Amino acid sequence: MAVLIGANSRTYKFALGFALLEAAAEGRSEILLRDLAVPYAMELVQHLGQAPQGPEKGARGEKDFLSVAEREAAESLRLGSPTEELLAAAIKSMPEMVMQKFHNLRGEGAEIPHRFYEVTGRSHERVVRLSKELRDIAQSEQAPTLRGELSARWSIVETSFATGIGQSLVKEGVVVDLTTLQITDRQRRRSVAGVADAVIGFQRGLCLICAYPIALGIDDIAVDHVFPFSFKRLLPSGGRGTVPDLDAIWNLAPTHAGCNGRKSNRTPTEQEMFRLAQRNAAIMQSPHPLRKTLELTLKRSGYKTPEPGEWFTFIRQVRDLF
């Protein structure tokens, strides 16, 4: 929830998420802030070479953490560890900024139900105590799935920050390359993230068909056309905004490969349509750009002011076309 529906004005939450999972996977109940700041800073500088880590709006001061990271990125990557200046900036800024906001969700006063850490002590001697909930998550079979969706969400948010991309996302959204099953930025024709990693969190990590957990990297998975691809030939031609694109994100869902094979080309069940509507409604409550893409799907089908709950109506309308 923190990663998928938290507000993102910069990408600090993702870097902190990686650092927390790394520390907790080792079974540690506490870690010095100085030690946690190392993977946090290095994850960030590695991403800085690929895409902007914040919106390109307004001037930043020289002491702003992102400004320091940009200056120190090349040397930190050469050394394989943060420079003294970058590490000092991370130690100072983390408790004052990202660690205060990590548990926040979109909406005033909204937070996730568990605390993953507590910061104690002062200055360079600060200690981060890792909660049992965090250790349980980091050592569970779902840990690879969490790392995958965290990485995917980071890439998606980077895309929204990239120069000149904001307007194209608002107008066109993103598309899916069905050959590689990658979500692709239309304007730059750049692969952003795998479909499964990008949307599985919004399905609560469950297979859309059987509703049992999917473990990325362990289970054999497939990306299912919930309304089968073969149904495209049955769709009516013409009509203003009435023909849905079955190859778009709204109709693609991670499943167990076995479940997908057994489903074959049948029409989705009531339960599957309900889960798909729930999943799409959840994406609509997340920050852009996947939200924008799903809004465009509804608008092109005649919904003037799309709302998350309208996915239940839309999906029934699609079923009635066949």
Legacy VTK file of the C-alpha trace (Angstrom):
# vtk DataFile Version 3.0
C-alpha trace
ASCII
DATASET POLYDATA
POINTS 322 float
0.000 0.000 0.000
2.822 2.408 0.862
4.410 1.780 -2.526
1.295 1.437 -4.690
-1.020 4.165 -3.416
1.268 6.520 -1.557
1.718 9.970 -3.079
5.056 10.369 -4.883
6.510 13.831 -5.361
9.949 12.179 -5.580
11.176 8.588 -5.576
12.628 8.506 -2.051
9.994 6.020 -0.798
11.162 3.423 -3.296
14.814 3.731 -2.304
13.869 3.463 1.364
11.662 0.451 0.619
14.581 -1.400 -0.975
16.895 -0.535 1.925
14.339 -1.666 4.534
13.658 -4.980 2.779
17.383 -5.642 2.478
18.024 -5.033 6.192
14.958 -6.944 7.376
15.717 -9.935 5.115
18.866 -10.443 7.191
16.662 -10.887 10.271
17.925 -7.719 11.909
15.700 -6.095 14.517
17.661 -2.846 14.356
20.219 -1.089 12.173
22.201 2.108 12.490
20.720 4.889 10.392
24.211 5.369 8.916
24.177 1.761 7.655
20.619 1.990 6.297
21.566 5.200 4.464
24.151 3.361 2.332
21.765 1.171 0.256
19.197 3.985 0.294
21.625 6.450 -1.302
23.104 3.917 -3.718
19.697 2.784 -5.031
18.860 6.409 -5.705
22.067 7.320 -7.535
21.827 4.199 -9.689
18.370 5.321 -10.822
19.488 8.912 -11.395
21.447 7.774 -14.428
18.277 6.350 -16.002
15.552 8.944 -15.387
14.610 11.985 -13.283
13.798 11.169 -9.664
11.460 14.118 -9.199
9.362 16.482 -11.291
11.365 19.100 -13.170
9.528 22.013 -11.578
11.123 24.868 -9.729
14.703 25.407 -8.655
16.245 23.217 -5.946
18.781 24.500 -3.462
22.332 23.168 -3.421
21.700 21.395 -0.105
18.534 19.679 -1.328
19.162 15.923 -1.081
18.351 15.330 -4.747
20.803 18.088 -5.732
23.520 16.481 -3.598
22.741 13.054 -5.081
23.040 14.396 -8.629
26.425 15.993 -7.846
27.789 12.933 -6.076
26.255 10.189 -8.267
29.189 9.590 -10.610
31.801 9.404 -7.848
29.572 7.235 -5.635
29.031 4.773 -8.475
32.772 4.714 -9.170
33.498 3.955 -5.515
30.626 1.490 -5.135
29.480 3.317 -2.013
28.201 6.818 -1.182
30.706 9.654 -0.972
31.060 11.279 2.444
28.953 14.236 1.289
26.166 12.038 -0.068
26.131 9.819 3.035
25.988 12.837 5.340
23.115 14.318 3.322
21.214 11.022 3.457
21.694 10.637 7.222
20.427 14.183 7.770
17.486 14.126 5.369
16.039 10.630 5.873
14.539 11.136 9.368
13.393 14.653 8.483
11.697 13.680 5.238
11.083 10.217 3.769
11.056 8.314 7.056
8.340 10.610 8.366
6.223 10.123 5.240
6.807 6.468 4.341
3.660 5.190 6.085
1.426 7.899 4.579
-1.162 7.143 1.897
-2.940 9.475 -0.504
-5.630 11.436 1.293
-5.435 13.615 4.373
-4.367 11.709 7.486
-4.408 8.270 5.778
-1.723 5.772 6.799
-0.992 2.067 6.405
-2.164 0.019 9.421
1.313 -1.124 10.576
4.541 0.696 11.414
7.584 -0.844 9.755
10.241 0.953 11.810
10.963 3.415 14.603
13.852 5.894 14.619
15.530 6.452 17.986
18.601 8.324 19.216
20.178 11.502 17.907
22.480 12.691 15.140
24.824 10.057 13.617
24.033 7.598 16.417
20.410 7.222 15.383
19.132 3.642 15.326
16.298 2.302 13.161
14.313 -0.426 14.916
12.682 -2.738 12.395
9.234 -4.044 13.331
8.199 -7.698 13.396
5.762 -6.957 10.531
8.627 -5.759 8.330
10.824 -8.764 9.189
7.942 -11.155 8.495
7.331 -9.577 5.073
11.019 -9.480 4.103
11.520 -13.152 4.999
8.271 -14.442 3.483
7.725 -16.169 0.140
6.103 -12.936 -1.047
9.352 -10.961 -0.692
10.403 -11.445 -4.363
6.938 -10.259 -5.435
7.245 -7.152 -3.276
10.690 -6.338 -4.674
9.392 -6.832 -8.203
6.386 -4.559 -7.796
8.485 -1.962 -5.929
10.912 -1.874 -8.861
8.039 -1.680 -11.352
6.329 1.147 -9.487
9.614 3.052 -9.334
10.018 2.763 -13.118
6.424 3.865 -13.716
6.788 6.954 -11.521
10.128 7.786 -13.187
8.316 7.755 -16.511
5.843 10.331 -15.252
8.753 12.560 -14.186
10.679 12.275 -17.458
10.986 15.477 -19.472
8.041 16.113 -21.746
6.247 12.919 -20.793
3.560 14.416 -18.573
1.432 15.717 -21.426
1.683 12.545 -23.497
0.593 10.446 -20.519
-2.427 12.657 -19.968
-3.400 12.438 -23.640
-2.432 8.857 -24.521
-1.485 6.861 -21.434
0.840 3.876 -21.727
0.454 0.757 -23.877
1.402 -2.912 -23.612
3.842 -4.661 -25.916
2.197 -8.081 -26.136
5.382 -9.709 -27.437
7.414 -8.858 -24.353
4.504 -8.175 -21.940
6.134 -4.851 -21.091
4.278 -1.619 -20.359
5.653 0.899 -22.835
5.784 4.690 -22.895
4.202 5.661 -26.237
6.237 8.814 -26.803
9.711 7.449 -26.119
8.878 3.858 -27.119
10.666 2.794 -23.953
9.790 -0.275 -21.887
8.748 0.924 -18.458
7.943 -2.228 -16.460
6.616 -5.746 -16.849
2.824 -6.034 -16.704
2.871 -8.659 -13.943
5.183 -6.669 -11.652
3.284 -3.446 -12.296
-0.240 -4.649 -11.488
0.046 -7.699 -9.226
0.111 -5.571 -6.086
-3.262 -4.103 -7.022
-4.541 -7.722 -7.109
-3.164 -8.152 -3.571
-0.647 -10.622 -4.998
-3.402 -13.071 -5.991
-4.101 -14.973 -9.192
-7.145 -13.430 -10.844
-8.557 -16.868 -11.698
-8.109 -18.996 -8.553
-7.575 -16.132 -6.049
-4.608 -17.917 -4.435
-1.231 -16.134 -3.984
1.255 -15.826 -6.826
4.931 -15.857 -5.909
6.893 -14.064 -8.619
10.169 -15.814 -9.309
8.819 -19.073 -7.830
5.478 -19.848 -9.495
5.057 -20.187 -13.240
2.913 -17.197 -14.176
1.073 -15.947 -17.220
-0.577 -12.648 -18.131
-4.161 -13.485 -19.025
-6.534 -11.682 -21.367
-9.500 -11.810 -18.982
-11.829 -11.297 -21.944
-9.964 -13.597 -24.358
-7.918 -12.163 -27.198
-9.884 -14.342 -29.632
-13.054 -12.381 -28.730
-11.728 -9.400 -30.709
-13.226 -10.823 -33.890
-16.683 -10.833 -32.224
-16.595 -7.137 -31.360
-18.840 -4.825 -33.385
-17.103 -2.347 -35.675
-17.839 1.376 -35.660
-19.756 3.317 -33.054
-18.434 6.185 -30.980
-16.203 4.987 -28.165
-18.033 1.681 -27.775
-15.410 -0.906 -28.764
-12.973 -1.694 -25.925
-9.321 -2.527 -26.573
-8.856 -6.052 -25.217
-5.062 -5.708 -25.431
-4.963 -2.823 -22.940
-3.910 -2.926 -19.282
-7.504 -2.991 -17.985
-8.019 -6.487 -19.487
-4.605 -8.027 -18.635
-4.050 -9.813 -15.336
-1.305 -11.976 -13.812
-2.389 -15.568 -13.164
-0.826 -18.924 -12.429
0.254 -20.442 -15.741
-1.754 -23.575 -14.953
-4.911 -21.599 -14.225
-4.438 -19.665 -17.438
-4.018 -22.855 -19.467
-7.162 -24.407 -18.034
-9.173 -21.230 -18.624
-8.300 -21.214 -22.325
-10.715 -19.035 -24.351
-13.791 -19.122 -22.142
-15.734 -16.068 -21.008
-14.658 -14.840 -17.538
-16.778 -15.942 -14.599
-18.705 -13.515 -12.385
-15.966 -13.823 -9.734
-13.209 -13.105 -12.256
-15.036 -10.053 -13.594
-15.552 -8.819 -10.032
-11.843 -9.269 -9.214
-10.862 -7.484 -12.417
-13.168 -4.568 -11.582
-11.753 -4.430 -8.034
-8.188 -4.470 -9.381
-8.858 -1.694 -11.896
-10.668 0.387 -9.273
-7.589 0.049 -7.027
-5.293 1.211 -9.847
-7.601 4.213 -10.348
-6.869 5.247 -6.760
-3.110 5.167 -7.275
-0.851 7.972 -8.506
-0.323 8.292 -12.268
0.450 7.092 -14.918
-1.421 3.751 -14.752
-4.376 5.624 -13.299
-4.361 7.997 -16.274
-4.275 5.073 -18.689
-7.350 3.480 -17.117
-9.160 6.823 -16.997
-8.581 7.126 -20.748
-10.053 3.649 -21.302
-13.273 4.713 -19.587
-13.387 8.090 -21.333
-13.031 6.458 -24.737
-16.021 4.293 -23.827
-18.241 7.273 -23.039
-17.537 7.915 -19.336
-17.061 11.693 -19.127
-15.713 11.858 -15.563
-14.349 8.373 -14.779
-14.554 7.133 -11.184
-13.051 3.902 -9.742
-16.455 2.333 -9.064
-17.439 2.588 -12.728
-15.234 -0.374 -13.585
-17.951 -2.724 -12.300
-20.431 -1.244 -14.790
-17.933 -1.078 -17.655
-16.874 -4.709 -17.362
-20.503 -5.890 -17.412
-21.040 -3.768 -20.516
-18.053 -5.460 -22.169
-19.447 -8.898 -21.287
-22.768 -7.971 -22.871
-21.020 -7.274 -26.185
-20.330 -10.981 -26.685
LINES 1 323
322 0 1 2 3 4 5 6 7 8 9 10 11 12 13 14 15 16 17 18 19 20 21 22 23 24 25 26 27 28 29 30 31 32 33 34 35 36 37 38 39 40 41 42 43 44 45 46 47 48 49 50 51 52 53 54 55 56 57 58 59 60 61 62 63 64 65 66 67 68 69 70 71 72 73 74 75 76 77 78 79 80 81 82 83 84 85 86 87 88 89 90 91 92 93 94 95 96 97 98 99 100 101 102 103 104 105 106 107 108 109 110 111 112 113 114 115 116 117 118 119 120 121 122 123 124 125 126 127 128 129 130 131 132 133 134 135 136 137 138 139 140 141 142 143 144 145 146 147 148 149 150 151 152 153 154 155 156 157 158 159 160 161 162 163 164 165 166 167 168 169 170 171 172 173 174 175 176 177 178 179 180 181 182 183 184 185 186 187 188 189 190 191 192 193 194 195 196 197 198 199 200 201 202 203 204 205 206 207 208 209 210 211 212 213 214 215 216 217 218 219 220 221 222 223 224 225 226 227 228 229 230 231 232 233 234 235 236 237 238 239 240 241 242 243 244 245 246 247 248 249 250 251 252 253 254 255 256 257 258 259 260 261 262 263 264 265 266 267 268 269 270 271 272 273 274 275 276 277 278 279 280 281 282 283 284 285 286 287 288 289 290 291 292 293 294 295 296 297 298 299 300 301 302 303 304 305 306 307 308 309 310 311 312 313 314 315 316 317 318 319 320 321
